[in-house]
Each structure stands twice: as C-alpha cells, then as structure tokens.
Amino acid sequence: MTGEQSIQCPVCQTPILIEYKALIQGMRFTCGNCKASIGIASEAISVAKETMKKYDELKTQFRDGKKVNK
C-alpha cells in the first residue's frame, strides 16, 4: 500500500487524492474541481501521527486477516 487514498471533497463531492503520511505531517490537499483545501487541524496532527503509528504496527502483526507469529 502506497498510502494514497481519496477523500470526497466536502464542497463538491469530487474525490481528492491524498497521501496519508503527508496528511499527518500537516500537508493540505486541494480539490482539482472547486479548489477547496483540506487538511488536519494543526492541534490534531500529533493524535493523527500516533494513531497511524499504532495502525501500522497492527498491520505488521496481521497478514490476510491472520496473526503472524514472530
């Protein structure tokens, strides 16, 4: 997984491609249709980073829905 996802524009509903790692670093993404800008509030970035770190750790523990024994 490259981390590329899309979020529906809150203004015009056009998909906006985002890179989640860049998003949690504070980058903003712009809708190509209406030019609305989306991002994570600066005060929420640390929570988003910690959440993604935990998510990535869990992903490494499971493969195809099964726990990987290390």
Beta strands, then each sheet from edge to edge (+ up, - down):
strand 1: 4-8
strand 2: 15-19
strand 3: 29-30
strand 4: 37-38
strand 5: 62-63
strand 6: 66-67
sheet 1: 1+ 2-
sheet 2: 3+ 4-
sheet 3: 5+ 6-
end
